Amino acid sequence: MIISTFQGMGKSTLAKNRKDIIDLESSNFDKSNPNWYLDYCRVAMDLDRQGYTVFISAHKPVRDYLRQREFVDYYMIMYAPELKEYAVNKVAARYEQSQTLKDYAAFKKAQESFDAIVKEISKDEKDGLKVIWVGDSNYRLEGIVDSLIVKNR
């Protein structure tokens, strides 16, 4: 199974604690190549075929490519619109702790684009993307993932 989530939802933390989950970092792929997402998605699909649950980025070309693959169990886990402040604050706290350029860029994107991202994902959902909307700040990513794993067995 392949899962995209909004930044800061806990993908990396969960993957560090589970041998059956891999967090496939998109920054390791050369984005100067306009087709970078094809290699990225192919690696994710290969890991999926090996039995891993694979966390990936939620970039638009990645979502579009994977949702069109009928044989791939692909989901998007996204904060519901009412959790915008919570979502942005979570990404801001990560940046405050790490002080990395990558986390700063993630914070700025969350701050400036959350509403547009929600709108885009809602449209993708109407076009067949399987979305789990998280409407409670007390969510457990591990619980959501485990329920998807059971569902897809």
Residue frames as a rotation matrix with the C-alpha (Angstrom) as fourth column:
MET 1
0.589 0.808 0.000 0.00
0.808 -0.589 0.000 0.00
0.000 0.000 -1.000 0.00
ILE 2
-0.581 -0.714 0.390 1.17
0.724 -0.672 -0.153 3.53
0.371 0.194 0.908 -0.79
ILE 3
0.471 0.733 -0.490 0.11
0.880 -0.429 0.205 6.51
-0.060 -0.528 -0.847 1.31
SER 4
-0.445 -0.479 0.757 0.57
0.420 -0.858 -0.296 10.25
0.791 0.187 0.583 0.86
THR 5
0.314 0.559 -0.768 -0.02
0.946 -0.253 0.202 12.59
-0.081 -0.790 -0.608 3.77
PHE 6
0.819 -0.059 0.571 0.17
0.003 -0.994 -0.107 16.28
0.574 0.089 -0.814 4.43
GLN 7
-0.195 -0.981 0.019 3.50
0.084 -0.036 -0.996 17.36
0.977 -0.193 0.090 5.88
GLY 8
-0.661 -0.228 0.715 3.93
-0.616 -0.380 -0.690 16.99
0.429 -0.896 0.111 9.60
MET 9
0.402 0.916 0.014 1.38
-0.779 0.333 0.532 14.21
0.482 -0.225 0.847 10.08
GLY 10
0.350 -0.328 0.877 3.96
-0.765 0.440 0.470 11.78
-0.541 -0.836 -0.097 11.44
LYS 11
0.907 -0.002 -0.422 5.13
-0.312 0.670 -0.673 9.70
0.284 0.742 0.607 8.45
SER 12
0.069 -0.988 -0.139 8.83
-0.428 0.097 -0.899 9.80
0.901 0.122 -0.416 9.32
THR 13
-0.352 -0.160 0.922 8.27
-0.936 0.052 -0.348 9.14
0.008 -0.986 -0.168 13.02
LEU 14
0.597 0.653 0.466 6.03
-0.638 0.739 -0.218 6.16
-0.486 -0.166 0.858 12.33
ALA 15
0.817 -0.323 -0.479 8.39
-0.253 0.545 -0.800 4.73
0.519 0.774 0.363 9.70
LYS 16
-0.191 -0.940 0.282 11.32
-0.720 -0.060 -0.691 4.93
0.667 -0.335 -0.666 12.14
ASN 17
-0.393 0.104 0.913 9.38
-0.849 0.339 -0.405 2.73
-0.352 -0.935 -0.045 14.57
ARG 18
0.552 0.661 0.508 8.02
-0.341 0.735 -0.586 0.15
-0.761 0.150 0.631 12.11
LYS 19
-0.528 -0.817 0.232 9.99
-0.173 0.371 0.912 -2.23
-0.831 0.442 -0.337 9.92
ASP 20
-0.245 0.532 0.810 7.00
0.833 0.544 -0.106 -2.73
-0.497 0.649 -0.576 7.60
ILE 21
0.839 0.541 -0.057 6.81
0.464 -0.767 -0.444 0.98
-0.284 0.346 -0.894 6.70
ILE 22
-0.326 -0.918 0.226 9.20
0.919 -0.253 0.302 2.99
-0.220 0.306 0.926 4.54
ASP 23
0.604 0.377 -0.702 9.16
0.226 -0.926 -0.303 6.78
-0.765 0.024 -0.644 4.30
LEU 24
0.066 -0.542 0.838 10.32
0.988 0.153 0.021 7.41
-0.140 0.826 0.546 0.72
GLU 25
0.095 -0.132 -0.987 11.78
0.315 -0.936 0.156 10.90
-0.944 -0.325 -0.047 0.80
SER 26
0.781 0.324 0.535 11.07
0.592 -0.110 -0.798 12.78
-0.200 0.940 -0.277 -2.44
SER 27
0.807 -0.497 -0.318 13.98
-0.484 -0.866 0.124 15.19
-0.337 0.054 -0.940 -1.97
ASN 28
-0.066 -0.850 0.523 16.33
-0.124 0.527 0.841 12.35
-0.990 -0.010 -0.140 -2.95
PHE 29
0.156 0.203 0.967 14.97
0.886 0.404 -0.228 12.55
-0.437 0.892 -0.116 -6.51
ASP 30
-0.795 -0.596 -0.118 16.23
0.453 -0.711 0.537 15.08
-0.404 0.373 0.835 -9.05
LYS 31
0.181 0.969 -0.167 13.35
0.628 -0.245 -0.739 17.53
-0.757 0.028 -0.653 -9.49
SER 32
-0.295 -0.299 -0.907 15.17
-0.504 -0.758 0.414 19.38
-0.812 0.579 0.073 -12.27
ASN 33
-0.996 0.094 0.005 13.99
0.063 0.624 0.779 16.46
0.070 0.776 -0.627 -14.40
PRO 34
-0.497 0.863 0.084 10.33
-0.855 -0.504 0.118 17.21
0.145 -0.013 0.989 -15.24
ASN 35
0.335 0.615 -0.713 9.55
-0.469 0.766 0.440 13.48
0.817 0.187 0.545 -15.07
TRP 36
-0.663 -0.673 0.327 11.16
-0.589 0.199 -0.784 12.92
0.463 -0.712 -0.528 -11.65
TYR 37
-0.127 0.721 0.681 7.83
-0.930 0.151 -0.334 11.71
-0.344 -0.676 0.652 -10.26
LEU 38
0.625 0.340 -0.703 7.83
-0.634 0.747 -0.202 8.68
0.456 0.572 0.681 -12.61
ASP 39
-0.265 -0.798 -0.542 11.01
-0.102 0.582 -0.807 7.25
0.959 -0.158 -0.235 -11.06
TYR 40
-0.763 0.017 0.647 9.75
-0.632 -0.232 -0.739 8.17
0.138 -0.972 0.188 -7.60
CYS 41
0.238 0.951 0.199 6.41
-0.953 0.268 -0.141 6.42
-0.188 -0.156 0.970 -8.13
ARG 42
0.479 -0.114 -0.870 8.06
-0.419 0.841 -0.341 3.37
0.771 0.528 0.355 -9.68
VAL 43
-0.683 -0.725 -0.089 10.30
-0.207 0.309 -0.928 2.98
0.701 -0.615 -0.361 -6.63
ALA 44
-0.524 0.569 0.634 7.25
-0.823 -0.145 -0.549 3.34
-0.221 -0.809 0.544 -4.35
MET 45
0.537 0.772 -0.340 5.33
-0.836 0.540 -0.095 0.72
0.110 0.335 0.936 -6.37
ASP 46
0.035 -0.607 -0.794 8.30
-0.246 0.764 -0.596 -1.67
0.969 0.216 -0.122 -6.26
LEU 47
-0.884 -0.344 0.318 8.52
-0.360 0.065 -0.931 -1.33
0.300 -0.937 -0.181 -2.47
ASP 48
-0.073 0.950 0.304 4.74
-0.965 0.010 -0.263 -1.86
-0.253 -0.312 0.916 -2.27
ARG 49
0.540 0.261 -0.800 5.07
-0.602 0.784 -0.150 -5.09
0.588 0.563 0.580 -4.28
GLN 50
-0.440 -0.781 -0.444 7.71
-0.104 0.535 -0.839 -6.24
0.892 -0.323 -0.316 -1.77
GLY 51
0.058 0.607 -0.792 5.10
0.756 0.491 0.432 -5.95
0.652 -0.624 -0.431 0.98
TYR 52
-0.786 -0.379 -0.489 5.99
0.610 -0.608 -0.509 -2.60
-0.105 -0.698 0.708 2.52
THR 53
0.626 0.775 -0.092 3.62
0.762 -0.632 -0.140 0.20
-0.166 0.018 -0.986 3.34
VAL 54
-0.421 -0.833 0.359 5.23
0.901 -0.429 0.061 3.17
0.103 0.350 0.931 1.62
PHE 55
0.476 0.454 -0.753 4.81
0.530 -0.831 -0.167 6.78
-0.702 -0.320 -0.637 2.71
ILE 56
-0.330 -0.552 0.765 5.36
0.942 -0.245 0.230 9.24
0.061 0.797 0.601 -0.11
SER 57
-0.920 -0.026 -0.391 5.02
0.067 -0.994 -0.090 12.92
-0.386 -0.109 0.916 -0.88
ALA 58
0.028 0.994 0.110 1.70
0.628 0.068 -0.775 14.43
-0.778 0.091 -0.622 -1.88
HIS 59
-0.711 -0.319 -0.627 2.98
-0.247 -0.721 0.648 16.34
-0.659 0.615 0.433 -4.92
LYS 60
0.212 0.900 -0.381 0.25
-0.685 -0.141 -0.715 16.74
-0.697 0.413 0.586 -7.55
PRO 61
0.062 -0.156 -0.986 2.00
-0.922 0.370 -0.117 14.71
0.383 0.916 -0.121 -10.30
VAL 62
-0.928 -0.371 0.019 2.60
-0.337 0.819 -0.464 11.89
0.157 -0.437 -0.886 -7.79
ARG 63
-0.450 0.842 0.298 -1.08
-0.264 0.193 -0.945 11.83
-0.853 -0.504 0.135 -6.77
ASP 64
0.301 0.597 -0.743 -2.23
-0.875 -0.136 -0.464 11.95
-0.379 0.790 0.482 -10.39
TYR 65
-0.335 -0.529 -0.780 0.06
-0.804 0.592 -0.056 9.14
0.491 0.608 -0.624 -11.50
LEU 66
-0.983 -0.162 0.081 -0.71
-0.180 0.805 -0.565 6.77
0.026 -0.570 -0.821 -8.64
ARG 67
-0.333 0.926 0.179 -4.48
-0.388 0.039 -0.921 7.26
-0.859 -0.376 0.346 -8.53
GLN 68
0.320 0.417 -0.851 -4.60
-0.942 0.039 -0.334 6.21
-0.106 0.908 0.406 -12.19
ARG 69
-0.650 -0.567 -0.506 -2.91
-0.579 0.801 -0.153 2.88
0.493 0.193 -0.848 -11.40
GLU 70
0.335 0.942 -0.034 -5.80
-0.714 0.278 0.642 0.48
0.614 -0.191 0.766 -10.77
PHE 71
0.486 -0.183 -0.855 -3.59
0.301 0.953 -0.033 -2.24
0.821 -0.241 0.518 -9.31
VAL 72
-0.659 -0.752 0.011 -2.07
0.304 -0.280 -0.911 0.05
0.687 -0.597 0.413 -6.63
ASP 73
0.428 0.695 -0.578 -3.68
0.856 -0.107 0.505 0.56
0.290 -0.711 -0.641 -3.22
TYR 74
-0.670 -0.660 0.339 -3.05
0.575 -0.751 -0.325 4.30
0.469 -0.023 0.883 -2.91
TYR 75
0.449 0.797 -0.403 -4.47
0.872 -0.294 0.391 6.65
0.193 -0.528 -0.827 -0.30
MET 76
-0.408 -0.455 0.791 -4.15
0.151 -0.888 -0.434 10.28
0.900 -0.058 0.431 0.68
ILE 77
0.161 0.402 -0.901 -4.44
0.981 0.036 0.191 11.16
0.109 -0.915 -0.389 4.37
MET 78
-0.537 -0.269 0.800 -5.18
0.381 -0.923 -0.054 14.85
0.753 0.275 0.598 4.79
TYR 79
-0.830 0.259 -0.494 -6.22
0.376 -0.394 -0.839 17.23
-0.412 -0.882 0.229 7.52
ALA 80
0.122 0.935 0.334 -9.82
0.991 -0.134 0.013 18.35
0.057 0.329 -0.943 7.17
PRO 81
-0.046 -0.147 0.988 -10.21
0.435 -0.893 -0.113 22.08
0.899 0.424 0.106 6.44
GLU 82
0.815 0.452 0.362 -11.25
-0.101 -0.504 0.858 22.83
0.570 -0.736 -0.365 10.02
LEU 83
0.754 -0.609 -0.245 -7.80
0.525 0.335 0.782 21.68
-0.395 -0.719 0.573 11.23
LYS 84
0.644 -0.511 0.569 -5.92
0.379 -0.433 -0.818 24.28
0.665 0.742 -0.085 9.17
GLU 85
0.571 -0.434 0.697 -4.52
-0.686 -0.718 0.116 26.18
0.450 -0.544 -0.708 12.18
TYR 86
0.713 -0.281 0.642 -3.50
-0.337 0.667 0.665 22.93
-0.615 -0.690 0.381 13.87
ALA 87
0.768 -0.398 0.502 -1.82
0.625 0.636 -0.452 21.65
-0.139 0.661 0.737 10.70
VAL 88
0.575 -0.557 0.599 0.13
0.077 -0.692 -0.718 24.87
0.814 0.459 -0.355 10.08
ASN 89
0.595 -0.331 0.733 1.17
-0.793 -0.393 0.466 25.08
0.133 -0.858 -0.496 13.74
LYS 90
0.817 -0.294 0.497 2.46
0.070 0.905 0.420 21.51
-0.573 -0.309 0.759 13.64
VAL 91
0.600 -0.607 0.521 4.65
0.734 0.158 -0.661 22.23
0.319 0.779 0.540 10.63
ALA 92
0.557 -0.372 0.742 5.79
-0.322 -0.921 -0.219 25.52
0.765 -0.117 -0.633 12.23
ALA 93
0.758 -0.251 0.602 6.80
-0.579 0.168 0.798 23.68
-0.301 -0.953 -0.018 15.42
ARG 94
0.752 -0.514 0.412 8.82
0.576 0.817 -0.033 21.19
-0.320 0.262 0.910 13.38
TYR 95
0.473 -0.586 0.659 10.68
0.433 -0.497 -0.752 24.05
0.768 0.641 0.019 11.71
GLU 96
0.652 -0.199 0.732 11.27
-0.609 -0.713 0.348 25.82
0.452 -0.673 -0.586 15.04
GLN 97
0.796 -0.339 0.502 12.84
-0.201 0.634 0.746 22.63
-0.572 -0.695 0.437 16.37
SER 98
0.541 -0.577 0.612 14.94
0.751 0.659 -0.043 21.70
-0.379 0.483 0.790 13.33
GLN 99
0.416 -0.296 -0.860 15.74
-0.223 -0.950 0.220 25.11
-0.882 0.100 -0.461 11.82
THR 100
-0.487 -0.563 0.668 16.35
0.503 0.445 0.741 23.39
-0.714 0.696 0.067 8.47
LEU 101
-0.778 0.148 -0.610 15.68
-0.522 -0.692 0.498 25.03
-0.348 0.707 0.616 5.13
LYS 102
-0.821 0.481 -0.307 13.54
0.123 0.674 0.728 22.06
0.557 0.560 -0.613 4.12
ASP 103
-0.362 0.704 -0.612 11.28
0.931 0.242 -0.272 22.45
-0.043 -0.668 -0.743 7.17
TYR 104
-0.574 0.145 -0.806 11.09
0.044 -0.977 -0.208 26.21
-0.818 -0.155 0.554 6.64
ALA 105
-0.875 0.240 -0.421 9.91
-0.464 -0.165 0.870 25.65
0.140 0.957 0.256 3.05
ALA 106
-0.624 0.671 -0.400 7.34
0.575 0.741 0.345 23.13
0.529 -0.015 -0.849 4.31
PHE 107
-0.405 0.448 -0.797 6.10
0.717 -0.385 -0.581 25.63
-0.568 -0.807 -0.165 6.91
LYS 108
-0.706 0.109 -0.700 5.78
-0.347 -0.915 0.208 28.44
-0.617 0.390 0.684 4.34
LYS 109
-0.849 0.410 -0.333 3.93
-0.188 0.354 0.916 26.14
0.494 0.841 -0.223 1.93
ALA 110
-0.485 0.692 -0.535 1.55
0.848 0.522 -0.093 24.99
0.215 -0.499 -0.840 4.68
GLN 111
-0.459 0.247 -0.854 0.96
0.450 -0.764 -0.462 28.57
-0.766 -0.596 0.239 5.78
GLU 112
-0.629 0.101 -0.771 0.39
-0.523 -0.789 0.323 29.96
-0.576 0.606 0.549 2.30
SER 113
-0.639 0.232 -0.733 -1.21
-0.677 0.284 0.679 27.03
0.366 0.930 -0.025 0.47
PHE 114
-0.893 0.275 0.357 -3.24
-0.031 0.753 -0.657 24.92
-0.450 -0.598 -0.664 2.91
ASP 115
0.009 0.989 -0.148 -6.60
-0.318 -0.138 -0.938 26.03
-0.948 0.055 0.313 1.52
ALA 116
0.172 -0.008 -0.985 -5.49
-0.983 -0.065 -0.171 25.53
-0.063 0.998 -0.019 -2.09
ILE 117
-0.828 -0.515 -0.222 -4.12
-0.518 0.854 -0.045 22.08
0.213 0.078 -0.974 -1.26
VAL 118
-0.612 0.693 0.381 -7.41
-0.004 0.479 -0.878 21.07
-0.791 -0.539 -0.291 0.41
LYS 119
0.300 0.747 -0.593 -9.32
-0.625 -0.316 -0.714 22.30
-0.721 0.585 0.372 -2.64
GLU 120
-0.168 -0.474 -0.864 -7.00
-0.963 0.267 0.040 20.41
0.211 0.839 -0.501 -5.00
ILE 121
-0.973 -0.201 0.112 -7.27
-0.226 0.928 -0.296 17.18
-0.044 -0.313 -0.949 -3.01
SER 122
-0.253 0.956 0.146 -11.07
-0.177 0.103 -0.979 17.52
-0.951 -0.273 0.143 -2.84
LYS 123
0.352 0.318 -0.880 -11.13
-0.892 -0.172 -0.418 17.79
-0.285 0.932 0.223 -6.63
ASP 124
-0.565 -0.638 -0.524 -8.82
-0.743 0.669 -0.015 14.78
0.360 0.381 -0.852 -6.95
GLU 125
-0.783 0.349 0.515 -11.14
-0.168 0.679 -0.715 12.85
-0.599 -0.646 -0.473 -4.63
LYS 126
0.283 0.930 -0.234 -14.00
-0.489 -0.070 -0.870 13.47
-0.825 0.360 0.435 -7.05
ASP 127
0.368 -0.255 -0.894 -11.71
-0.900 0.143 -0.412 12.08
0.233 0.956 -0.177 -9.77
GLY 128
0.714 0.081 -0.695 -11.06
-0.117 0.993 -0.005 8.86
0.690 0.085 0.719 -7.85
LEU 129
-0.454 -0.882 0.128 -8.36
-0.280 0.005 -0.960 9.61
0.846 -0.472 -0.249 -5.27
LYS 130
0.398 0.523 -0.753 -9.06
0.560 0.512 0.652 7.71
0.727 -0.681 -0.089 -2.04
VAL 131
-0.393 -0.478 0.786 -8.83
-0.230 -0.776 -0.587 10.34
0.890 -0.411 0.195 0.72
ILE 132
0.128 0.355 -0.926 -9.03
0.913 0.321 0.250 9.90
0.386 -0.878 -0.283 4.47
TRP 133
0.055 -0.020 0.998 -9.90
-0.076 -0.997 -0.016 13.30
0.996 -0.075 -0.057 5.97
VAL 134
-0.395 -0.277 -0.876 -8.58
0.830 0.301 -0.469 13.72
0.393 -0.913 0.111 9.52
GLY 135
0.127 0.592 0.796 -10.93
0.120 -0.806 0.580 15.94
0.985 0.022 -0.173 11.48
ASP 136
0.982 0.171 -0.073 -9.61
0.078 -0.022 0.997 15.43
0.169 -0.985 -0.035 15.00
SER 137
0.385 -0.894 0.229 -6.28
-0.714 -0.446 -0.540 16.76
0.585 0.045 -0.810 16.27
ASN 138
0.097 -0.314 0.945 -6.05
-0.836 0.489 0.248 13.70
-0.540 -0.814 -0.215 18.53
TYR 139
0.845 0.219 -0.489 -5.67
-0.494 0.671 -0.553 11.39
0.207 0.708 0.675 15.52
ARG 140
0.173 -0.810 0.561 -3.15
-0.344 0.484 0.805 8.54
-0.923 -0.332 -0.195 15.53
LEU 141
0.103 -0.195 -0.975 -1.51
-0.994 -0.041 -0.096 8.06
-0.021 0.980 -0.198 12.15
GLU 142
-0.876 -0.482 0.033 -0.55
-0.483 0.876 -0.022 4.53
-0.018 -0.036 -0.999 13.17
GLY 143
-0.432 0.798 0.420 -4.19
0.044 0.484 -0.874 3.65
-0.901 -0.359 -0.245 13.85
ILE 144
0.446 0.571 -0.689 -5.29
-0.637 -0.338 -0.693 5.02
-0.629 0.748 0.213 10.47
VAL 145
-0.220 -0.636 -0.739 -2.53
-0.958 0.284 0.041 3.12
0.184 0.717 -0.672 8.67
ASP 146
-0.910 -0.146 0.388 -3.20
-0.269 0.920 -0.286 -0.11
-0.315 -0.364 -0.876 10.53
SER 147
0.008 0.979 0.206 -6.90
-0.097 0.206 -0.974 0.06
-0.995 -0.013 0.097 9.65
LEU 148
0.454 0.095 -0.886 -5.96
-0.859 -0.216 -0.464 0.52
-0.235 0.972 -0.016 5.97
ILE 149
-0.638 -0.739 -0.216 -3.56
-0.765 0.640 0.068 -2.42
0.088 0.209 -0.974 6.13
VAL 150
-0.668 0.472 0.576 -6.32
-0.001 0.773 -0.634 -4.65
-0.745 -0.424 -0.516 7.56
LYS 151
0.331 0.871 -0.364 -8.81
-0.361 -0.240 -0.901 -3.36
-0.872 0.429 0.235 4.97
ASN 152
0.406 -0.236 -0.883 -6.45
-0.913 -0.137 -0.384 -4.12
-0.030 0.962 -0.271 2.08
ARG 153
-0.569 -0.605 0.557 -5.47
-0.600 0.769 0.221 -7.68
-0.562 -0.209 -0.800 3.07
